[in-house]
Amino acid sequence: MIAGAGIAGLALAAGLSHAGAPWRYRLLDERPALGSTGGAISLWPAALDALDRIGVGAAVRAAGHPVGPGSVRTRGGRTIRSLDLPLLAVRRGLLVELLHAAVSPGSLTFGCAVTGYRRTGAGVRVETAGGPLDAAALVGADGFRSRVARALQPGLAERDEIGRATRLNSSHRCISYAVFCLKKK
C-alpha cells in the first residue's frame, strides 16, 4: 500500500511496475483527481538516472527543458554555490502525468485519505476514511503533512522554527517514515 499519489508515490509504483516486482501495490490518495501544484521542478542528474531506471527517463527528457549553468547567491549577491550541471526543468504536473502513465492500470484510488495504521501479524492495517484495508506493507508518500510520518514520529512539526515547510523526504527521515513489513504474495 502506498499512501500518496504525488511524485514520490507514483515514482515508487512506476518503479515496482517497471521492475516486475512480485508485490501487488495500491496507491491511495486523498485528492479527488490527479493533479500537482507548483510550476516546474529542476531535476538533477541523479534524479534523471533514477527516472531512467524506472522507465520514464526518456519521456521526461522529451518533455523537459535543459537548464544552463548558474549560481545560488545571497541577497547581497555573494555566490554560495556555482552550478554547472546538466539540469532539466519540467512542469510538476507533466512529471506527475508521465509517472502515472507508468503505473499499473487500476492501482490508484482517489478520494481515499490514509488516516492512520497499525501493525498486524500479517503486515499492516491501513485506516482510511472509507474503512480499514489490510496490506503487507505501507509506504508513506503522502507529502509534508503526512499522517503516516506523524504516526511514526508523534510531534513531528509541519514547519521548522523559521516557518519553512519540513521536508519529510530528506534522506535521514525517508526510511523512518516508511513502514516496512514486506511479505511476498
GIGI-V368350 format. One record per backbone hydrogen bond with DSSP energy under -0.5 kcal/mol. NH is the residue of the N-H (numbers start at 0). CO is the residue of the C=O. Records with the same first field share a line. If there is no record, write none. Layout:
NH->CO  CO
//
This chain:
1->25
2->0  138
3->1  27
5->140
8->140
9->5
10->6
11->7
12->8
13->9
14->10
15->11
16->12
17->13
18->14
19->15  16
20->15
26->106
27->1
28->108
40->89
42->40  87
43->41
46->43
47->43
48->44
49->45
50->46
51->47
52->48
53->49
54->51
55->50
56->50
59->55
60->56
61->57
62->58
63->59
64->88
66->86
69->82
71->80
72->70
73->77
76->73
79->71
80->71
82->69
83->81
86->66  84
87->42
88->64
89->40
91->38
94->90
95->91
96->92
97->93
98->94
99->95
100->96
101->97  98
102->99
106->103
108->26
109->107
110->28  30
111->28
114->112  126
115->126
117->124
119->122
122->119
123->134
124->117
125->123  132
126->115  124
127->130
128->112
130->127
132->125
134->123
137->178
138->0
139->176
140->2  138
145->142
149->145
150->146
151->147
152->148
155->152
159->163
162->159
165->157
167->165
169->166
172->169
173->169
174->170
176->172
177->174
178->137
179->177
180->178
//
